[in-house]
Every structure is written in C-alpha cells, then in structure tokens.
Amino acid sequence: MDVPQRKGVQGQRKWPMEFTCSDWLDTPGLIEPPLEKKRFCHNLDSATSGILCVARNQAAAARVVELFSKRMVEKEYLAVVFGHVSSTADSDTLFIDAPIEKDPHSDFRMRIGPEGKSAQTQVEVLERGFLRLQGPHFNAPVSKLRLKPITGRRHQLRVHTMSLGHGIVGDTYVGDWASYRMMLHAHKLGLPMAPDKHLQLVTVDPFQALISPQPLTG
C-alpha cells in the first residue's frame, strides 16, 4: 500500500518505478479535497484487488479500526478457484472452521495447523463452469465463490479455499504463475459507523466474463 518506513532508514521501493496505492491516492484531482494525510484502516494482500478503506482523519480511522477489531465489519470477497466445488445435499454453502498458523518452512506462507489462531470463513458457490482465459488454464473447470471471512487472519481465504482442495486461480500458493493475477477480489464492505449511518460499499465483479457454462473451442 505504501513504501515501508524502517527505523533509521528512508523507505525504499522494491523497484525504481514501483507505484503504490498511496501514490495513486496522491493523483491530482482524484480526491477532492485532497487527503492531507492517509490513514489506511485495514490491509489487503498485495495480489488482492477491491475495496480498501482509507480515513480522512484520526477519529474516523479509530472508529473503523475499532469496528474491524470487534468483528463488526461485513466483508465479502469473490474468488475463482480451480475445480467444481462440491455442494452439500441441500445447499451450495459451506462453513470452514480451521485454525491458521505460520508455515515454519517459509517466511511468507501460512497453513492450517493445531497451533494456529482460530479462523472461520463462510463459503457460497455462485457459479461452476470453465475458464475463459487464454493460456495453460484455458477451459479448466473452475468455480466462482462468495467468501465471507468471520475472522481476519493473514492469507485466510487462500488457505481455507486450499483446504477444500480448490486453490485460487493465479495464486502462487498453488503454483500458478501463469495467470495474469490472483483471482481474489474484495467485493463488498459494510461499516456501521453509527446507529443511523451504515456505509455499504460495493465494487464491480472483475470475474464476470471469465467463466463459461460449457467448454469453449479454439
């Protein structure tokens, strides 16, 4: 989201032309009046698109952070995963309750493990079909999911979908370096800022045209 600032060291970009979310918010004319100071209220993985909440002032930032800490924020993600996710006998909804811990063999990865922190995700299968994406995964069977994380553990949605046997398309966790992006998108965010002021934010579905009901030719 921003260039890291380390103690005693000026923040350095990963590469000279790196363009961060913070840089984008400084684009002239994008926000009126311009932000005097950016206060990011939560995080998204660098490979995840969608809604990111930024506060204009300290009071608003404190309120939103409190809502996140008390699990009062309504979060909804969209994901495209490999394979056709099985449904239960009478529903296309699933509930994952599996603790997440750091993978001791990696500085980056997380995993399900008995020493992990409690993590829960509601899953709904929205669509099953075949991937309209030229490349090695063309016509691969995929499912589009609605994911509602109850908790907010690091890489929770990536780890929980893998636990179903259905990794996210474009996720390096499952070794997919061929797709142009990880297909995980923060689609909706609900913030009960006050009893009479509930902010409901919704963005577009970037995966709307990526799934065909039948395999394609060509």
C-alpha positions as CSV (number, residue, x, y, z in Angstrom):
1,M,0.0,0.0,0.0
2,D,2.9,2.3,0.7
3,V,6.7,2.4,0.7
4,P,7.8,0.8,4.0
5,Q,9.5,3.1,6.5
6,R,12.1,1.3,8.6
7,K,13.6,2.8,11.7
8,G,16.6,4.9,10.8
9,V,16.3,4.1,7.1
10,Q,14.4,6.0,4.4
11,G,11.7,3.8,2.8
12,Q,12.9,2.2,-0.4
13,R,10.8,0.9,-3.3
14,K,11.1,-2.7,-4.4
15,W,12.0,-1.3,-7.9
16,P,12.5,2.3,-9.1
17,M,9.1,2.7,-10.8
18,E,7.0,0.9,-8.2
19,F,3.6,2.6,-7.9
20,T,1.8,2.1,-4.6
21,C,-1.7,2.6,-3.5
22,S,-0.5,5.6,-1.5
23,D,1.0,7.1,-4.7
24,W,-2.3,6.6,-6.6
25,L,-4.3,8.4,-3.8
26,D,-2.0,11.4,-4.4
27,T,-3.0,11.7,-8.1
28,P,-4.1,15.3,-8.7
29,G,-7.9,15.6,-9.0
30,L,-8.6,12.1,-7.8
31,I,-9.9,13.1,-4.4
32,E,-11.4,16.5,-3.6
33,P,-10.5,17.9,-1.3
34,P,-7.1,16.2,-1.4
35,L,-6.1,14.0,1.6
36,E,-3.9,15.8,4.0
37,K,-2.8,12.5,5.5
38,K,-3.7,9.0,4.5
39,R,-4.8,6.6,7.2
40,F,-5.2,3.0,6.0
41,C,-7.7,1.2,8.2
42,H,-7.0,-2.4,7.2
43,N,-4.9,-4.4,4.8
44,L,-5.4,-6.4,1.6
45,D,-2.8,-8.9,0.3
46,S,-0.7,-7.3,-2.5
47,A,-2.2,-9.6,-5.0
48,T,-5.9,-9.0,-4.0
49,S,-8.0,-6.3,-5.7
50,G,-11.1,-4.5,-4.4
51,I,-12.2,-2.1,-1.7
52,L,-9.6,-0.6,0.6
53,C,-10.8,1.7,3.4
54,V,-8.8,4.9,3.9
55,A,-9.8,7.5,6.6
56,R,-9.5,11.3,6.2
57,N,-9.0,12.0,9.9
58,Q,-7.8,10.3,13.1
59,A,-11.3,10.0,14.6
60,A,-12.7,8.2,11.6
61,A,-9.7,5.9,11.4
62,A,-10.0,5.0,15.1
63,R,-13.7,4.2,14.6
64,V,-13.1,1.9,11.6
65,V,-10.2,0.1,13.3
66,E,-12.4,-0.5,16.3
67,L,-15.1,-2.0,14.0
68,F,-12.6,-4.3,12.5
69,S,-11.2,-5.4,15.9
70,K,-14.7,-6.1,17.2
71,R,-15.6,-8.0,14.0
72,M,-18.5,-5.7,13.2
73,V,-17.4,-5.1,9.6
74,E,-19.3,-7.0,6.9
75,K,-16.7,-8.3,4.4
76,E,-17.4,-10.2,1.2
77,Y,-14.9,-11.4,-1.4
78,L,-15.2,-13.0,-4.8
79,A,-12.8,-15.7,-5.8
80,V,-12.4,-18.0,-8.8
81,V,-10.9,-21.4,-7.8
82,F,-9.8,-24.4,-9.7
83,G,-12.3,-27.3,-9.9
84,H,-16.0,-27.6,-9.3
85,V,-16.6,-27.2,-5.6
86,S,-19.0,-29.9,-4.3
87,S,-22.2,-28.8,-2.5
88,T,-23.9,-30.3,0.4
89,A,-27.1,-32.2,0.0
90,D,-29.4,-29.2,0.1
91,S,-27.2,-26.1,-0.2
92,D,-24.3,-24.5,-2.1
93,T,-23.0,-23.0,1.1
94,L,-20.1,-24.3,3.3
95,F,-18.6,-23.2,6.6
96,I,-14.8,-23.6,7.2
97,D,-13.6,-23.5,10.8
98,A,-9.8,-24.3,10.7
99,P,-7.1,-22.6,12.7
100,I,-4.3,-20.8,10.7
101,E,-0.6,-20.7,11.7
102,K,2.7,-19.6,10.1
103,D,4.4,-22.2,8.0
104,P,7.7,-22.9,9.8
105,H,9.3,-23.7,6.4
106,S,8.5,-20.3,4.9
107,D,8.8,-16.6,5.7
108,F,5.7,-15.9,3.7
109,R,3.2,-18.8,3.7
110,M,0.5,-19.7,6.2
111,R,-1.1,-23.0,6.8
112,I,-3.8,-24.8,8.7
113,G,-2.4,-26.2,11.9
114,P,-3.2,-27.1,15.5
115,E,-1.1,-24.3,16.9
116,G,-2.8,-21.7,14.8
117,K,-5.3,-18.9,15.6
118,S,-9.0,-19.5,15.2
119,A,-10.3,-18.8,11.7
120,Q,-13.7,-19.1,10.2
121,T,-15.0,-18.5,6.6
122,Q,-18.5,-18.7,5.1
123,V,-18.4,-20.0,1.5
124,E,-21.1,-19.9,-1.1
125,V,-20.7,-21.4,-4.6
126,L,-22.1,-18.8,-7.1
127,E,-21.1,-20.4,-10.4
128,R,-19.5,-23.5,-11.9
129,G,-18.0,-23.6,-15.4
130,F,-14.9,-23.4,-17.5
131,L,-12.2,-20.7,-17.5
132,R,-12.2,-18.2,-20.4
133,L,-8.6,-17.4,-20.1
134,Q,-6.1,-18.0,-22.9
135,G,-3.1,-19.9,-21.7
136,P,-2.4,-23.2,-19.9
137,H,-5.6,-23.0,-17.9
138,F,-8.0,-22.4,-20.8
139,N,-11.2,-24.4,-20.3
140,A,-10.0,-25.6,-16.9
141,P,-13.0,-26.4,-14.7
142,V,-13.5,-23.6,-12.1
143,S,-16.0,-22.3,-9.6
144,K,-16.8,-18.7,-8.5
145,L,-17.2,-18.3,-4.8
146,R,-18.6,-15.7,-2.4
147,L,-16.3,-15.7,0.6
148,K,-17.3,-14.1,3.9
149,P,-14.4,-14.2,6.4
150,I,-15.6,-14.1,10.0
151,T,-12.0,-13.6,11.3
152,G,-9.2,-11.8,9.5
153,R,-6.1,-14.0,9.6
154,R,-3.2,-13.5,7.2
155,H,-3.9,-15.3,3.9
156,Q,-7.0,-16.8,5.4
157,L,-9.1,-17.1,2.3
158,R,-6.2,-18.5,0.3
159,V,-5.5,-21.2,2.9
160,H,-9.2,-22.0,3.6
161,T,-10.0,-22.5,-0.1
162,M,-7.0,-24.7,-0.5
163,S,-8.3,-26.8,2.5
164,L,-11.3,-27.6,0.3
165,G,-9.0,-28.9,-2.4
166,H,-9.7,-25.9,-4.6
167,G,-6.9,-23.3,-4.8
168,I,-7.5,-19.8,-6.2
169,V,-6.6,-19.2,-9.8
170,G,-3.4,-17.2,-10.1
171,D,-2.3,-17.9,-6.5
172,T,1.3,-18.8,-6.2
173,Y,0.3,-20.9,-3.1
174,V,-0.9,-23.5,-5.6
175,G,2.0,-22.9,-8.0
176,D,0.0,-20.9,-10.6
177,W,2.5,-18.4,-12.0
178,A,0.8,-18.4,-15.5
179,S,-2.4,-16.5,-14.8
180,Y,-2.2,-12.7,-15.1
181,R,-3.4,-12.1,-11.5
182,M,-4.7,-13.9,-8.4
183,M,-8.5,-14.0,-8.7
184,L,-9.4,-12.8,-5.3
185,H,-11.4,-9.6,-5.0
186,A,-12.7,-7.6,-2.0
187,H,-16.2,-7.1,-3.4
188,K,-18.3,-5.6,-0.5
189,L,-17.6,-3.8,2.7
190,G,-20.2,-2.8,5.3
191,L,-19.3,-0.3,8.1
192,P,-21.8,0.5,10.8
193,M,-20.2,3.9,11.6
194,A,-23.2,5.0,13.8
195,P,-26.7,3.7,14.6
196,D,-28.1,5.8,11.8
197,K,-25.1,5.7,9.4
198,H,-24.2,2.3,7.8
199,L,-21.8,2.6,4.9
200,Q,-22.3,-0.2,2.4
201,L,-19.6,-0.2,-0.3
202,V,-19.8,-2.3,-3.4
203,T,-17.4,-2.6,-6.3
204,V,-17.6,-4.3,-9.7
205,D,-17.2,-8.1,-10.2
206,P,-13.9,-8.4,-12.2
207,F,-14.6,-12.0,-13.0
208,Q,-18.0,-11.7,-14.6
209,A,-16.9,-12.6,-18.1
210,L,-14.2,-15.2,-17.1
211,I,-16.4,-18.3,-16.7
212,S,-18.3,-20.1,-19.5
213,P,-21.0,-22.7,-18.6
214,Q,-19.7,-25.0,-21.2
215,P,-16.1,-25.7,-22.5
216,L,-15.1,-23.4,-25.4
217,T,-13.4,-24.3,-28.6
218,G,-10.4,-22.6,-30.0
